Amino acid sequence: MTLVKKAFVGTKDNLSDTELKTLLDRYKGNQNYYYFLRWSNRVSGIVTSLGDFPSPEGQMFNADLEIRWKQKGEKYDVLLLSKEDSDYADFDSFAQTWQSEDRSASFYPKTETRFPKGFIYSEKLNIGQRYFKDKNTGIVHFVALTIDNSIGTKS
């Protein structure tokens, strides 16, 4: 478990699918990143490409941040959850002072029946969770997917 003193939570609304794709490309960075896409009848699993993009809901994540999107009519609303309290000029920040806490996590077994169409993920991926807490109240408002770099990639 790692406690980060400050983190960033912000939103950006009313993006077209082209604007959303451009935003995702901008924040990928030079590290491994993954997507989890959701439709009303299926999920993508944890994948490394957008494939059937756009999806009505989804997220892109890496070791530093998670970007979530949800379709509202023809446009998309976006939430950014970052372990770094950087200047994300594209986003409107929430008023709270945020802290993040990283924790290890694990996948459901591939035999799990809650995903009747299957759930794809790499056996080598060390998934983690990042809790975003209001510094003043200690209340966790968001839980993001992340890559657990404290362990590294499984061999």
C-alpha positions in Angstrom: 0.0 0.0 0.0 1.4 3.4 -1.0 0.1 6.8 0.1 0.5 9.7 -2.2 0.2 13.2 -0.6 -1.7 14.8 -3.5 -3.7 13.5 -6.5 -5.9 15.0 -9.2 -9.5 14.4 -10.0 -11.2 16.3 -12.9 -13.8 16.2 -15.6 -14.2 17.2 -19.2 -17.7 17.1 -20.8 -19.3 17.0 -24.2 -16.5 15.4 -26.3 -17.2 13.9 -29.7 -15.9 10.3 -30.3 -13.0 11.9 -32.3 -12.2 14.3 -29.5 -12.3 11.4 -27.0 -9.9 9.3 -29.1 -7.5 12.3 -29.4 -7.6 12.8 -25.6 -6.9 9.1 -25.0 -4.0 9.2 -27.4 -2.6 12.3 -25.7 -2.6 10.7 -22.2 -1.3 7.3 -23.0 2.3 8.2 -22.2 5.3 6.1 -22.9 4.3 3.2 -20.6 2.0 0.2 -20.8 -1.7 1.2 -20.9 -4.8 -0.9 -21.1 -8.5 -0.4 -21.9 -11.7 -1.8 -20.4 -14.7 -1.2 -22.7 -18.3 -1.7 -21.8 -21.5 -2.2 -23.9 -25.0 -3.1 -22.7 -24.4 -6.8 -23.7 -20.7 -7.4 -23.2 -17.4 -6.2 -21.9 -14.0 -6.2 -23.7 -11.9 -7.5 -20.8 -8.5 -5.8 -20.2 -7.2 -5.2 -23.7 -4.3 -3.2 -25.2 -6.2 -1.7 -28.2 -9.5 0.1 -28.6 -10.8 -2.4 -31.2 -14.5 -1.7 -31.4 -14.2 1.9 -30.3 -16.2 3.9 -29.5 -18.0 2.1 -26.7 -20.7 3.7 -24.6 -18.6 3.4 -21.5 -15.0 2.5 -20.8 -11.7 3.4 -19.3 -8.0 3.6 -20.2 -5.5 3.1 -17.4 -1.8 2.9 -16.8 0.4 3.1 -13.7 -0.2 6.8 -13.3 -3.8 7.5 -14.2 -7.2 6.3 -15.3 -9.5 8.0 -17.8 -13.2 7.0 -17.7 -15.8 7.9 -20.3 -19.5 7.6 -20.5 -21.7 8.4 -23.5 -24.4 11.1 -22.9 -26.5 11.3 -26.1 -24.1 11.8 -29.0 -21.2 13.1 -26.8 -19.0 11.7 -24.0 -18.3 12.9 -20.5 -14.8 12.1 -19.2 -13.3 11.7 -15.7 -9.6 11.8 -15.0 -8.1 10.1 -11.9 -4.4 10.7 -11.6 -1.9 9.9 -8.8 0.0 13.1 -9.8 -1.5 16.5 -8.8 -0.3 18.0 -12.1 -1.7 20.8 -14.2 -4.3 19.0 -16.4 -5.4 22.0 -18.4 -7.9 20.0 -20.4 -9.9 19.1 -17.3 -11.9 21.0 -14.7 -10.6 19.9 -11.3 -12.9 19.0 -8.4 -12.7 21.3 -5.4 -11.4 18.8 -2.9 -7.8 18.2 -2.0 -7.2 14.6 -3.0 -5.0 11.8 -1.8 -4.5 8.5 -3.5 -3.6 5.1 -2.0 -2.5 2.2 -4.1 -3.4 -1.4 -3.3 -2.8 -4.7 -4.9 -5.8 -6.5 -6.6 -6.5 -9.7 -8.4 -8.8 -10.7 -11.3 -11.7 -13.0 -11.0 -10.9 -16.5 -12.2 -11.6 -17.1 -15.9 -14.3 -19.6 -14.8 -16.3 -16.8 -13.0 -19.9 -17.0 -14.2 -20.7 -13.3 -13.8 -19.1 -12.8 -17.2 -21.0 -15.4 -19.3 -19.2 -14.3 -22.5 -15.8 -14.5 -20.9 -13.4 -11.9 -19.6 -10.1 -11.4 -21.4 -6.9 -10.4 -19.5 -3.2 -11.2 -19.6 -2.1 -13.6 -16.9 1.1 -11.5 -16.7 -0.6 -8.3 -15.8 -0.3 -7.1 -12.2 -3.5 -5.2 -11.7 -4.0 -2.8 -8.8 -6.5 -0.4 -7.4 -6.0 3.2 -6.5 -8.3 4.8 -4.0 -9.0 8.5 -4.3 -9.8 10.1 -0.9 -10.9 13.5 0.1 -7.9 14.7 2.3 -10.2 16.5 4.8 -12.8 13.8 5.3 -10.9 10.6 4.5 -13.9 9.4 2.4 -13.0 7.3 -0.7 -14.9 8.8 -3.6 -13.3 6.8 -6.5 -11.5 3.5 -7.1 -9.4 3.3 -10.2 -7.7 0.5 -12.0 -3.9 0.7 -12.2 -0.8 -1.3 -12.9 0.8 -2.5 -9.7 4.5 -1.5 -10.4 5.5 -2.4 -6.9 5.5 -6.0 -8.0 6.2 -5.6 -11.7 5.0 -7.9 -14.5 4.6 -11.6 -13.7 6.9 -13.9 -15.5 
